[in-house]
Amino acid sequence: MRGARSARQWCWRWRRNPLRRRDDVFEAWLLLLVWTAIGVGGTFAGLVTAHAADESFTRLRNDRHAAHAVLVDSMGSATSTARGGLNRSGFDRDSKS
């Protein structure tokens, strides 16, 4: 009962208080509108960003798929590098040792 009474008393004071200025009411409504716009705008921006990211991830997922590869020619035991490569024994071709 006390909570309802204090809320009613607070509203009464705000409604009929002679010290309540028109600027205070305007500022209160403006502050309420700004915080509402921030909340709605932030939620909207988050949803748009999530939707755009989801579309991008779906496109990337569809572009990258598993592919089977078949080796058609024997390459030996060594792999090449960008610089000079390895010879078949596994040593660098450019090394002096």
C-alpha positions in Angstrom: 0.0 0.0 0.0 2.8 2.3 0.8 4.3 2.0 -2.7 1.1 2.9 -4.4 0.5 5.8 -2.1 4.0 7.2 -2.7 3.6 6.9 -6.4 0.2 8.6 -6.3 1.7 11.3 -4.1 4.7 11.8 -6.4 2.4 12.1 -9.4 0.3 14.6 -7.5 3.3 16.7 -6.6 4.6 16.7 -10.2 1.2 17.6 -11.6 0.2 20.5 -9.3 3.6 21.7 -8.0 3.8 25.5 -8.4 7.6 25.1 -8.6 7.4 22.9 -11.7 8.5 24.9 -14.6 7.5 24.4 -18.2 11.2 24.0 -19.1 11.5 21.1 -16.6 8.6 19.3 -18.2 10.0 19.8 -21.7 13.4 18.6 -20.6 11.9 15.5 -19.0 9.9 14.6 -22.2 12.9 15.4 -24.4 15.2 13.1 -22.2 12.6 10.3 -22.4 12.4 10.7 -26.2 16.1 10.7 -26.6 16.6 7.6 -24.5 13.8 5.8 -26.4 15.4 6.7 -29.7 18.8 5.5 -28.5 17.2 2.2 -27.4 15.2 1.6 -30.6 18.0 2.9 -32.9 20.6 0.7 -31.2 18.3 -2.4 -31.5 17.6 -1.6 -35.1 21.3 -1.1 -35.9 22.2 -4.4 -34.2 19.5 -6.3 -36.1 20.6 -4.8 -39.5 24.2 -5.7 -38.7 23.3 -9.2 -37.7 21.3 -9.7 -40.8 24.1 -8.4 -43.1 26.7 -10.6 -41.3 24.4 -13.6 -41.6 24.0 -13.0 -45.4 27.8 -12.6 -45.8 28.5 -15.8 -43.9 25.9 -17.7 -45.9 27.5 -16.5 -49.1 31.0 -17.5 -48.0 29.7 -20.9 -46.8 28.1 -21.5 -50.2 31.3 -20.3 -52.1 33.6 -22.7 -50.2 32.7 -26.3 -50.6 34.6 -29.6 -50.3 36.4 -30.6 -53.5 38.0 -34.0 -54.2 41.4 -33.9 -55.8 43.2 -36.7 -57.7 47.0 -36.7 -58.3 47.5 -37.5 -61.9 51.4 -37.5 -62.0 53.9 -38.6 -59.3 55.8 -35.6 -58.0 58.4 -37.4 -55.9 59.1 -37.0 -52.2 60.0 -33.3 -52.1 57.9 -30.2 -52.3 59.0 -26.9 -53.9 59.3 -23.6 -52.1 59.0 -20.1 -53.5 62.7 -19.3 -53.2 64.6 -22.1 -54.8 62.8 -25.2 -53.9 64.1 -28.5 -52.6 65.8 -31.2 -54.6 64.6 -34.8 -54.4 66.9 -35.6 -51.5 65.2 -32.9 -49.4 68.0 -30.4 -49.2 67.9 -26.8 -50.3 69.4 -26.3 -53.8 71.0 -22.9 -52.8 72.7 -24.1 -49.6 76.5 -24.2 -49.5 76.9 -27.0 -47.0 
